[in-house]
Amino acid sequence: MKSLKLFSLAFFSYLLLMLCSHLVLKEYSASRSMLPLSLAVILIFYACFVVGYFRPPYLPSEAVWIVIFLLAVYFAQYVVLAPVGVVFLYLLLKYEPEFFRKFSWFVFLLGVGVIASIYLYAGIPFFEYQIRFRLTEVLTLSAYLLLTAIAFEQKERLRFLYFFVSSILLFMSTFRSLLVLMFLAYVIPYYLSGRIKMREILLGILVGMAVLILSGNLERFLVRVGFTFLIFENLVKISLPFGFYHGSLLLSYSPGRKIAFMFTLNRNIYSSFIFGQAVADFGIFGVIEAYLLGAILKYSERDISSLTVVLSLLIYLIEVGIDAFVLAILLFFGINLCPEN
């Protein structure tokens, strides 16, 4: 229940910011007439998420492995060895179920190695800002590896070291959302174990808002949030009742790029809110995806490390939105590493 409370706090805090941006920054509003419908869609999808949490379906681990493998086969057109990687991971966990806990250092070094290689051969976005969008997918993959290492490391000093190094490396990427992901991976276990209370988290949110106001960055932050809501409103407008993309957005290499190309014909990456992809793909039937996400969160509670990965990702995805790759990660950590469901 603590995981649902924290997700709900993040969800409704972000929703409140979207509404404030919608009302204050009129240039980031699709139209005032779209607000009631968009808000209704968000609340209905959230309600289905909660239903999935409290009434999860039976999801056998082997069936989930098959789904992940089929997704890997589909994405082999982008990453040739993806199916081989899934089979290798399946066999590895059959032999060593505690691999991520025992070898978190290896996952960490792998993530660091990928980022270091990118910075060495492609450049550092902090110094060459224009290259950041070309590196988005690889940097995000590296962040997922670092997230896993932080979540599964049991020694506090090593966890802090992983967090510290990861934060420095991802700060150089200029993607602040990935920094937030590292922070969530580090802090959430303390909340789940009771060492950080909900009132302290609320206080932290208030302090963060005060810093944004005093530093003069509040409007810039609201612009970012408002633009995400603008994209979501437009997706709702074109996708109800039965969807616009019919699954192709979820299965695309980069849903954010596909959305940006549709609206502007450029190759930037647009965030679409956690339910944006589900609405755009399936319309009202996207509630099934929201229900599945709630069920994954519930099942992940069987293991605190898996829960840390799943909860961190879900909070991070509130702004960014879902794609097939991250959905496979959620299924893997939420179901396959917590198979007794």
C-alpha positions as CSV (number, residue, x, y, z in Angstrom):
1,M,0.0,0.0,0.0
2,K,2.9,2.4,0.7
3,S,4.0,2.0,-3.0
4,L,0.5,3.1,-4.2
5,K,0.5,6.0,-1.8
6,L,3.9,7.3,-3.1
7,F,2.9,6.8,-6.7
8,S,-0.4,8.6,-6.1
9,L,1.4,11.5,-4.4
10,A,3.7,11.9,-7.4
11,F,0.8,11.4,-9.9
12,F,-1.5,14.0,-8.4
13,S,1.3,16.4,-7.7
14,Y,2.2,16.3,-11.4
15,L,-1.5,16.5,-12.4
16,L,-1.9,19.6,-10.2
17,L,1.1,21.2,-11.9
18,M,-0.3,20.4,-15.4
19,L,-3.6,22.0,-14.4
20,C,-1.8,25.1,-13.1
21,S,0.2,25.4,-16.3
22,H,-3.0,24.9,-18.4
23,L,-4.7,27.7,-16.6
24,V,-1.8,30.1,-16.3
25,L,0.2,29.6,-19.5
26,K,-2.6,29.8,-22.1
27,E,-0.2,29.1,-25.0
28,Y,0.2,25.6,-23.6
29,S,-3.5,24.8,-23.7
30,A,-5.1,23.0,-26.6
31,S,-8.4,24.6,-25.7
32,R,-10.4,25.2,-22.6
33,S,-13.2,22.9,-23.9
34,M,-10.7,20.0,-24.0
35,L,-9.8,20.3,-20.3
36,P,-12.9,18.4,-18.8
37,L,-12.5,15.5,-21.3
38,S,-8.7,15.2,-20.7
39,L,-9.1,15.4,-17.0
40,A,-11.9,12.7,-17.1
41,V,-9.6,10.4,-19.2
42,I,-6.8,10.8,-16.7
43,L,-8.9,10.1,-13.7
44,I,-10.6,7.1,-15.3
45,F,-7.2,5.6,-16.3
46,Y,-5.9,6.2,-12.8
47,A,-8.9,4.5,-11.3
48,C,-8.2,1.5,-13.5
49,F,-4.6,1.5,-12.3
50,V,-5.8,1.4,-8.8
51,V,-8.2,-1.5,-9.6
52,G,-5.3,-3.4,-11.1
53,Y,-3.3,-2.8,-7.9
54,F,-6.1,-4.1,-5.6
55,R,-7.5,-6.8,-8.0
56,P,-4.5,-8.0,-10.0
57,P,-5.1,-10.8,-12.6
58,Y,-3.2,-14.0,-12.5
59,L,0.0,-13.5,-14.6
60,P,2.1,-16.7,-14.9
61,S,5.8,-16.0,-15.1
62,E,6.3,-18.3,-18.1
63,A,3.6,-16.5,-20.1
64,V,5.3,-13.1,-19.3
65,W,8.6,-14.5,-20.5
66,I,6.9,-15.4,-23.8
67,V,5.5,-11.9,-24.2
68,I,9.0,-10.4,-23.4
69,F,10.6,-12.7,-26.0
70,L,8.0,-11.8,-28.7
71,L,8.7,-8.1,-28.0
72,A,12.4,-8.8,-28.4
73,V,11.8,-10.6,-31.7
74,Y,9.9,-7.6,-32.9
75,F,12.6,-5.2,-31.9
76,A,15.3,-7.3,-33.5
77,Q,14.8,-5.0,-36.5
78,Y,16.5,-2.3,-34.3
79,V,18.7,-4.5,-32.0
80,V,19.6,-7.7,-33.8
81,L,20.6,-9.6,-30.6
82,A,17.6,-8.7,-28.5
83,P,16.0,-12.2,-28.7
84,V,19.3,-13.8,-27.8
85,G,19.6,-11.4,-24.9
86,V,16.2,-12.4,-23.5
87,V,17.0,-16.2,-23.8
88,F,20.4,-15.6,-22.1
89,L,18.7,-13.7,-19.3
90,Y,16.1,-16.5,-18.9
91,L,18.7,-19.2,-18.6
92,L,20.9,-17.1,-16.4
93,L,18.1,-16.5,-13.9
94,K,17.2,-20.2,-13.9
95,Y,20.8,-20.9,-12.9
96,E,21.2,-17.9,-10.6
97,P,17.9,-16.4,-9.4
98,E,19.8,-13.8,-7.2
99,F,22.0,-12.6,-10.1
100,F,21.0,-8.9,-9.8
101,R,21.5,-8.9,-6.0
102,K,24.8,-10.8,-6.1
103,F,26.2,-9.1,-9.1
104,S,24.8,-5.5,-8.9
105,W,28.4,-4.3,-9.3
106,F,28.5,-5.9,-12.7
107,V,25.3,-4.2,-13.8
108,F,26.6,-0.9,-12.5
109,L,29.9,-1.3,-14.3
110,L,28.0,-2.2,-17.5
111,G,25.9,0.9,-17.2
112,V,29.0,3.1,-16.6
113,G,30.8,1.5,-19.4
114,V,28.0,2.2,-21.9
115,I,27.8,5.9,-20.9
116,A,31.6,6.3,-20.9
117,S,31.8,4.8,-24.4
118,I,29.1,7.1,-25.6
119,Y,30.8,10.2,-24.2
120,L,34.2,9.1,-25.5
121,Y,33.1,8.4,-29.1
122,A,30.0,10.6,-29.7
123,G,30.7,13.5,-27.3
124,I,29.2,14.9,-24.1
125,P,25.8,16.6,-24.3
126,F,26.7,19.0,-21.5
127,F,29.4,20.5,-23.8
128,E,27.6,19.7,-27.2
129,Y,23.9,20.2,-26.4
130,Q,22.8,19.5,-30.0
131,I,23.8,15.8,-29.8
132,R,21.6,15.0,-26.8
133,F,18.6,13.9,-28.8
134,R,20.7,11.5,-31.0
135,L,21.9,9.7,-27.8
136,T,18.5,9.6,-26.0
137,E,17.7,5.9,-26.3
138,V,21.2,4.7,-25.4
139,L,21.5,7.1,-22.4
140,T,18.1,5.9,-21.2
141,L,19.1,2.3,-21.5
142,S,22.3,3.1,-19.4
143,A,20.1,4.8,-16.8
144,Y,18.0,1.7,-16.5
145,L,21.1,-0.4,-15.8
146,L,22.3,2.1,-13.2
147,L,18.8,2.1,-11.7
148,T,18.9,-1.7,-11.4
149,A,22.3,-1.6,-9.7
150,I,21.3,1.0,-7.1
151,A,18.0,-0.8,-6.4
152,F,19.6,-4.3,-5.9
153,E,22.8,-3.3,-4.0
154,Q,22.4,-4.3,-0.4
155,K,25.4,-2.4,1.1
156,E,24.5,1.2,1.9
157,R,28.0,2.6,1.1
158,L,28.0,1.0,-2.3
159,R,24.5,2.1,-3.0
160,F,25.5,5.7,-2.3
161,L,28.6,5.3,-4.5
162,Y,26.5,4.0,-7.3
163,F,24.0,6.8,-6.9
164,F,26.8,9.5,-6.7
165,V,28.7,8.3,-9.8
166,S,25.4,7.7,-11.7
167,S,24.2,11.2,-10.9
168,I,27.5,12.8,-12.1
169,L,27.4,10.8,-15.4
170,L,23.8,11.5,-16.1
171,F,24.1,15.2,-15.1
172,M,26.5,15.4,-18.1
173,S,23.7,14.0,-20.3
174,T,21.6,17.1,-19.6
175,F,18.5,14.9,-19.1
176,R,17.2,16.0,-15.7
177,S,14.5,13.3,-15.8
178,L,17.2,10.6,-15.7
179,L,18.7,12.4,-12.6
180,V,15.3,12.2,-10.9
181,L,15.2,8.4,-11.7
182,M,18.5,7.9,-9.9
183,F,17.3,9.9,-7.0
184,L,14.1,7.8,-6.8
185,A,16.1,4.6,-6.9
186,Y,18.2,5.7,-4.0
187,V,15.5,7.2,-1.8
188,I,12.6,4.8,-2.3
189,P,14.1,1.9,-0.3
190,Y,14.4,4.2,2.7
191,Y,10.7,5.1,2.4
192,L,9.6,1.5,1.9
193,S,11.6,0.5,5.0
194,G,10.1,3.3,7.1
195,R,13.3,5.3,7.5
196,I,11.7,8.2,5.6
197,K,8.2,9.1,6.4
198,M,5.5,10.4,4.1
199,R,5.4,13.8,5.9
200,E,9.2,14.2,5.2
201,I,8.5,13.5,1.5
202,L,5.8,16.2,1.5
203,L,8.1,18.6,3.2
204,G,10.7,17.8,0.5
205,I,8.2,18.6,-2.2
206,L,7.4,21.9,-0.6
207,V,11.1,22.8,-0.3
208,G,11.6,21.8,-3.9
209,M,8.8,24.1,-5.0
210,A,10.2,26.9,-2.9
211,V,13.6,26.5,-4.5
212,L,12.0,26.6,-8.0
213,I,10.2,29.8,-7.1
214,L,13.1,31.6,-5.4
215,S,15.5,30.6,-8.2
216,G,13.2,31.9,-10.9
217,N,12.8,28.6,-12.6
218,L,9.2,27.9,-11.8
219,E,7.8,29.3,-15.0
220,R,10.4,27.2,-17.0
221,F,9.3,24.1,-15.2
222,L,5.6,24.9,-15.7
223,V,6.3,25.4,-19.4
224,R,7.8,21.9,-19.6
225,V,4.9,20.4,-17.7
226,G,2.3,22.4,-19.7
227,F,3.8,21.2,-23.0
228,T,3.4,17.6,-21.9
229,F,-0.2,18.3,-21.0
230,L,-0.7,20.0,-24.4
231,I,0.6,16.9,-26.2
232,F,-1.7,14.7,-24.0
233,E,-4.7,16.8,-24.8
234,N,-4.0,16.6,-28.5
235,L,-3.6,12.8,-28.3
236,V,-7.0,12.6,-26.5
237,K,-8.6,14.8,-29.2
238,I,-7.4,12.6,-32.1
239,S,-7.6,9.2,-30.4
240,L,-11.0,8.8,-28.8
241,P,-12.9,6.6,-28.8
242,F,-10.9,3.7,-30.3
243,G,-7.4,4.9,-30.7
244,F,-5.3,6.5,-33.5
245,Y,-2.1,4.4,-33.7
246,H,-3.7,1.0,-32.8
247,G,-0.6,-0.3,-31.1
248,S,2.1,1.0,-33.5
249,L,3.0,3.7,-31.0
250,L,3.8,1.3,-28.2
251,L,5.8,-0.9,-30.6
252,S,7.7,2.0,-32.2
253,Y,11.4,2.4,-31.6
254,S,10.8,5.8,-29.9
255,P,7.1,6.8,-29.3
256,G,8.3,10.3,-28.3
257,R,9.9,10.8,-31.7
258,K,6.9,9.5,-33.5
259,I,4.5,11.8,-31.6
260,A,6.8,14.8,-32.3
261,F,7.0,13.9,-36.0
262,M,3.2,13.7,-36.3
263,F,2.7,17.2,-34.7
264,T,5.7,19.1,-36.1
265,L,7.5,16.9,-38.7
266,N,10.7,17.1,-36.7
267,R,12.7,14.4,-34.9
268,N,12.6,15.8,-31.4
269,I,11.2,13.7,-28.6
270,Y,7.9,14.7,-26.9
271,S,6.8,13.5,-23.5
272,S,3.2,12.4,-23.5
273,F,2.2,11.6,-19.9
274,I,2.0,8.1,-18.5
275,F,-1.3,7.4,-20.1
276,G,-0.7,9.3,-23.4
277,Q,0.5,6.3,-25.3
278,A,-2.3,4.0,-24.1
279,V,-4.9,6.6,-25.2
280,A,-3.2,7.2,-28.5
281,D,-2.9,3.5,-29.3
282,F,-6.1,2.1,-27.9
283,G,-8.5,4.9,-27.0
284,I,-10.9,3.9,-24.3
285,F,-9.5,0.4,-24.3
286,G,-6.2,1.8,-23.1
287,V,-7.6,1.4,-19.6
288,I,-6.5,-2.3,-19.9
289,E,-2.9,-1.1,-20.0
290,A,-3.4,1.1,-17.0
291,Y,-4.9,-1.8,-15.2
292,L,-1.9,-3.9,-16.1
293,L,0.5,-1.3,-14.7
294,G,-1.4,-1.3,-11.4
295,A,-1.1,-5.1,-11.2
296,I,2.6,-5.0,-11.9
297,L,3.1,-2.6,-9.1
298,K,1.2,-4.9,-6.8
299,Y,3.1,-8.0,-7.7
300,S,6.5,-6.2,-7.4
301,E,5.8,-5.7,-3.7
302,R,7.0,-9.2,-3.0
303,D,10.6,-8.1,-3.3
304,I,11.8,-4.6,-2.1
305,S,14.5,-4.4,-4.8
306,S,12.1,-5.2,-7.6
307,L,9.6,-2.8,-6.1
308,T,12.2,-0.1,-6.1
309,V,12.8,-0.6,-9.8
310,V,9.1,-0.7,-10.7
311,L,8.0,2.2,-8.5
312,S,10.9,4.4,-9.6
313,L,10.1,3.7,-13.2
314,L,6.4,4.3,-12.8
315,I,7.0,7.7,-11.1
316,Y,9.6,8.6,-13.8
317,L,7.1,7.6,-16.6
318,I,4.4,9.9,-15.2
319,E,5.9,12.6,-17.4
320,V,7.8,10.6,-20.1
321,G,5.2,8.0,-21.1
322,I,5.3,4.3,-21.8
323,D,7.0,2.3,-24.6
324,A,7.3,-1.4,-25.2
325,F,10.9,-1.6,-23.9
326,V,10.1,-0.1,-20.6
327,L,6.9,-2.1,-20.4
328,A,9.0,-5.3,-20.8
329,I,11.3,-4.1,-18.0
330,L,8.3,-3.5,-15.7
331,L,6.9,-7.0,-16.5
332,F,10.3,-8.5,-15.9
333,F,11.0,-7.0,-12.5
334,G,7.3,-6.9,-11.4
335,I,6.4,-10.5,-12.4
336,N,9.4,-12.6,-13.4
337,L,11.5,-11.8,-10.4
338,C,8.4,-12.1,-8.2
339,P,6.8,-15.1,-9.7
340,E,4.6,-16.3,-6.9
341,N,1.4,-14.5,-8.0
